[in-house]
Amino acid sequence: MVQILARIGALLCGLALMGYLTRNLGLGDYGRYALAVVLANWVGTLITLASGGALIRLVAGHARGEKFAVAILQLVGMAGLGAAALVFLGAEWIAGAMNSPGLAPLLKILALGLPIGGLAGVQIGILTAQGKFLKSALVVLAGWLLQLVAAVVLVEAGMAAWGAAWAVVAASLVQLAIARWMSGVAMFGRERAAFSELWKQSRLFGAAQVALGICQTMDLPAVKYFLGLPSATGLYAGAQNIGFAGLMLFQPVNPIVQQSLSRSRFKENHAEAELVARTFLRAALIYGGVLAALSVFSGDIAAFLLGAKFRETGPVLALLLVAVAFRIQALAGRTLLSAAGEKASIVWPLIGLIVAGLIAYAWVVPKSGILGAAAVTVALSLATALLSVRDGLRLLEIRYPWPTFGRVLVAMAATVASCLWIRTLGQHVLVELSLATSFYGILLILLREIRPTKRHLSLVFRKIELR
């Protein structure tokens, strides 16, 4: 329960931060800040390629897991320092290429946090691999809470987008310190696995992570580059970040499932691994279905979270919520792949999607603006979902939960119809979302996709009595 509350608290901090920045930075500054964060995250995924991205699988599913953890820490530290130097020195060139002069100072600030954030991410991953799920959740919560507080203090002090960027660096530093203390794994002073062995074990996963990360976040840089309007970039960034918030609520489940699958496969318990994988896919379908259904309220959601000036992004947000539903399926597929081990044939289709995406954005965005960008994003997200889930199922040799897919489709269609009626009631958006989500859940129970047994109900009542 505490772990769930910690994850929800982190999400609420992220939403509060987003709402504060959109209301206090202005569209132009917020767009530049969001773009700088996306570009810095791309470099972060390149650090993953340098170190190998299969941390949880190697630590949780290998007899010499801690040696791999030390090797990854050292390699991430070196790669992070190198990446930080390149971004810092090339910030002016990147800003010129994006036709955004105000981007350079933000990139230089975020560059300082690249090695810190990389090491913090590894330490949080180590906590997850060790089965310390509550501690990893608390570290994430502490980071978001500090980033929110620091951003408010620095922005109110007149530092504007610079202050928001420095808040990211400060939060990463605190996360690193807390996670290092909780994991007990030092960067130096312990035996490590050979870098060559680490690279052999995880290079394909790292490459696939980089390709997937770029494919799923290239829409905002495309909007800035092909439209060149700071206000349009800010509007799109706001809608995009609401979608990221929806994704953020599901993402913490992925490393936990990856840890469970890795341990089950390490112990050769294939039945347990299949049960975990199929349950995970079902949960991804159910969550993605409700996000897509709630897109009916996208205009009200944008205005509530970001301010009235973002209401016009309702159609864009509606498409991006559907894209997030597909991205959740892609993340589920990637989680299965990370536990099973990558194959070279998996990376090339993702690279092909990046090329196709660039061509599509270049053709659509100048003609259709940010709505066209969102439409291309939906198509790319669907393609990555199909590829990732297909390959994950193939490597783990399990079947797709088609019955769940059918029930979710029925429940989603009925919920969309109910949402159209709920909107006519004129209630607050939170009331509307609660009613629609409850209706969706009841439908899944009636369709027997969610089956609360007597045992589950007795456990719930027992917990209530203990409180």
N, C-alpha and C positions, 0 to 999 in steps of 0.2 A: 504493500500500500504506500509506504513512504517513497519507494522508488517511482511509482506512478505519479505521485504528487510532485516529486522533484522534476520529472519530465514535463509535467503540465506547467509547473512554475517557470521552467526555462522557456517554454513556448509563450507564456504570458509576458515574460520579460522581453522576448523578441518582438512580440506584437506591440507592446508599449513603446519600445525603442523605435520601431518603424513609424508608429503614429506620431511620436514626438518629433522625429526628424522631418517627416513630410510637412508638418505644420510649422516648423521653425527654420528650415533651411531654404525654402523656396524651391520651385521645380528645377531650376538650372543647377543649383548647388547639390540638391539631392540626386539629380541624375548623374552628375560627375562623381559624387561619392559612391553611388551604387555601381557605376561603371568601374571605378578604381577597385572596389571590392571584388567584382567579378574577375577582373584581370589578375589581381593578386591571387585569387583562388585558382586560376588556371596555372599560375606558376607553382602553387602548392601541389597541384596534381602532378606537375612535372617532377617535383621532389619525390612524390610517391613512386614515379617511374624509376628514379635513380636508386631508391632504396628497396624497391619491391613492395607491393601493396598487400601481400598476403600475411600480414602480421598475426591476426587472430588465428588463422589456420595453422601457422607454423608454431605459435606459442602454445595454443590449446591442444593441437593435434599432433604433437611431435615429442618424442622422448627427451630431446635436447632443446625444449622450448625456450628456456631462459637464455641460453647462449644465442639463439636467434634474436631474442629481444634486445640484448646488448649490442649485437651487430647492427640491427636496424637503428637503434638510437645513435650510434656513432656515425653511420652512413647518412642518416637524415640530418644530423648536425652539420656535417661537412657540406652536403648538398644544399642545405638551407642557407649557409653562409655564402656559398657561391652564387646561388640564385638571388639572394638579397643584394649582393654587389652588382650583379648584372642589371637588375631592375632599377636600382638606385642610379647607376650611371646612365642607363638608357631611358630614364623617365621622360626626359625632354623629347627624345625621338618618338617614343610611344605616343605622347600627347600630340605631337605634330601629325603623326600618322592618323590619329583619331580626330584631328581637327578640333582639339579641345585643350587650349593652353592651360587652363586651370586644373587640368588633370595631373600634371607633373608633380606638384607639391604633395598631393594626396598619395601618389604612387611611391614617392620617396619615404613618406611616413610608414605606409603599409609594408614597404620593403624591409624596414627594420624589424618588423614582427614576423617575417617569414620563417627564420630559423626557430624562433620561440614558439610560434604556432605549430610548426612541424613537430618539434619535440613534445609539445603538450599533447598533440593528437596521438603520438606514439604511446605516451604514458597512459592516456585514457584507454587506448586499445589494449595495453597490457593489463590494465585493471579488468577489462571485460574478459580477456582471455583467461585471467586467473579466476573468473567466476565472481568477481567483486562488483556485481551489477549496481548495487545501491551506491557504492562509493563512486563509480564512474558517473552515475546520474547526478550525484551531489556536486561533482567537479564541474560538470556541464552547467548545472544551475548556478554555481558560484561565478562562473565565467560570464554568463548572460546577465546576471544581476549586477556585477561590477561594471560591465560594459554599459548597461543602462544608466547607472548612477554617474559614471565618469562622463558619458556623453552629455547628460543633462547639465552637469557642473561646467564642463568645458564649453559647451555651446552657449550657455547662459553667460559665461565669462567673455563672450564675444569672439571665440575661436571658430565658430561656424563649422564648416565641413572638416576643417583641420582638426577640431576638437573631437568630432565623431571618429575620425581616423585614428587619433591617438588613443581613444577609448578601446578600439579593437586591439591595439598593441598591449595596453595595460591589462586587458582581460586575459589575453594569451599568457602573459607573464605569471599572473596569479594562478591560472589553471595549471601551468607547468609546475609551479612550486608545490601546489596541493597534491597533484597527481603523483609527482615524484615521491613525496613523503608517504603516500598511501600504498604505492606499488612496491616500494622497497628495492626497485631495480635501478642500480646506478649505471651511469653512462660509461664510467671508467672503473678500473680496479677489479673487474671480473672477466673470466674467460668468455670469449665470444666465438660464434661460428665464423668460418671463413667467408669473406665477402663474395668470393666466387661461388660458394655453395648457396649463399643467400640469393644471389642473382639467378642461379640456375633454378632455384625452387620457385621464384616469384616474379620473374621478369615479364612473363606474359600477362599475369594479373595486373601488374603495374601499368603496362601498355594499354590494356583494355580499360582500366580506370581513367587514364588520361583521355583516351578517345571518347569514352562515355561522358566524362565531365565537360569536355569542350562541346560535344554534340548537344548536351542538355542546357548549356548556358550561353550559347553563341548568339542568341536572339537579341539580347540587349546591346552588345557591341555592334551587331548588324544594324539595329535601329539608329544608333548614334552615327555610324559611318555612312549609311546610305540615305538617311534623312538629314543629318547634320543640325537638327533643331534641339537645343538644350531642353526646351519645355516638353517636347514629345518624348525625349529620353527620360525625363523625370516622371511623366505620366506612366510610361511603360514600366519603368523601374518599380513604381509603387504597386502596380497590378502584379508584376512578376514576384515581388517580395511577399505579397499575400499568398500566392501560390507556394512559394518556398516555405511559408509558415505551415501550410497544410502538409507539405512534405516532411517538415521538421518533426511533426507529431508522430510520424510513422518511422522515420529513420533510426531512432534509438533501438527499435526492435531488431533491426538487421544484424548488428554485431552480436546480439544475444543469441539469435538463431544460428548465426555462423559458428559461434563458439560451441553450441549444442551439437550441430551437425559434425563439426570437426572432431569433437570428442567421441561421438557415436561411431564415426568411421574409423577413428584410431583404435577403438575397442572392437571393431568389426561387428557392431550391432546394427545391421542393415535395416532390420524391421523398425527400430526406433528412429533411425535417420529418415526413413521413408515417411513415418508418421509425422515427424517434426516438419519435414519439407512440405507435405500436403496440407497440413494445418496452416502453415505460414502462407502458402499460396491462397488458401481460402480467405484468410484474414486480409491479405492484400486486395483480393477481389471485392470483399465486403466494404473495406474502407474506401477504395477507389470509386465504388458505386455511389456511396453517399456524397462524396466530393463532387462528382459529376452532376448528381441530382440537385445539390444546393447551388449550383451555378445559376439557377433561376433568380436568386437573390443577389447576384453579383454587384449590381449598381448600389444597392443598399449597403452591402458589405464594404465596398470601397469607400463610400461616404462615411460610414461609421468608424472605420479603422484609420483612414488617411485624411479625412476632411472632405467638405462639400465639393471642392474643386476637382476631386477625383471621381465624382459620380459618373462623369462622362466616359470613364474607362470601363463601365459595366460590361459592354460586349467583349472588350479585350480580356477582362478578368474571367468572363464566362468560358472563353476558349482556353485560357491558361489553366483554369481548374480542371477542365477535361484533359489537358496535357499532363497535369500533375497526376491525374488518375492513371494515365498510361505510364508515367515515370515511376509510379509506385510498383507497377508490374515489372518494369525494367529493373528496378532495385531488387525486387524479389528474385528475379532471374539471376542477377549478378551475385546475390548472396549464395544461391545454390552453386553457381560456378566457382565461387571463391572457396567453398568447402570441398568441391570435387577436384579442382585443379583445372587450369586453363589449357586450351589447345590453340595452336597458332592460327587455325582457320577461323577462330572467333574474332580476332582483332581486325582482320582486313575488312569485313563488312561494316564495322563501325567507322573505319577510316573512309570507306566509300560513302557512308551517310554524311560525314562531315563535308566532303566535297560536294555532294548533292545538295546539302543544306545551304552552303555558301552560294551556289548557283541560284537556288530557289529564293533566298533572301535578296540577292542582287536583282532578281527579276521582279519580285512581288512588292518589296518594301517601297521602292520609289513610286509605284503605281497606287498601292493600297494603304500605305502608311502603317501605323502600329497595329491595326486590325489584321492587315495582311501578314505582318510578322507573327502575330499570334496564331494565325491559321497554319503557317508553315511550321511553327513550333509543335502544333498538334500532330501534324503528319510525321515529323521527325520522332516525336515521343512514341507514337504508335509503332513506328518501324523499329525503334530500339527495344520496345517492350516485346515485340514478336521475336526478334533475334535472341534477346537475352533469355526469355522464358523457354524458347525452343531448345537452345543449347544447354541450359541448366537441367531441363528434364532429361535430355539425351544423355548427359554425362552421369547423372545420378540414377538413370534408368527407372524413372517413376512416371506415372500417368498424370496428365493434367486433370484437375477437378472440374470436369465439364458440368456435372450436375449443379455445383455451386455457381458456375458461370451463368447457367440458365436461370437459376432462382434470383441471382443478383440482378440480371437484366430485367426480369419481370418486376422486381421490387423497385428498381431504379425508375422504370417507365411510369409505374403507378405513383411513385413519390414526386416525379416531375409534374404530373397532372395535379396532385394535391398541392404542390408549391404554387402553381398558377392560381388556385383557389385561395390559398392562405394569403397571398399577396393582396387580394381584394379586401381583407379584413382590416388593413391599415394599422397593424400592430408594430411594435418596435422590432427591429431586425433580429435581436437576440431571441425574442419570443417566436418569431417566424422560423428561425433556424431550429429552435428547440422542438417546435411542433412537427416540423418536417422530418427531423432526425428521429423523433419518437415514432412517427408513422412508418418510417423505413425499417426501424428495428422490429416493430410489431409485425410488419409484413414478413420479415425474414423468420420470425418465430412461427407465424402461421404457415409459412412454406416449409417449415421444419428444417431450415438451414441452420438456425440457432436453436438448440434444444436444451433448455435449462432442466436438468434432471433433479430428482428429489435429493440426490446427494449434494448437488451444487446449491440448491435452495437451503438445505439444512446447514451447510457451511456458512452461507451468507447470514442466516439468522443467528448462528452461533457467534459469528464475529460481532453482530449488532449487540448481542447480550453481553459479550465481553467488554464492549465499550461502555 
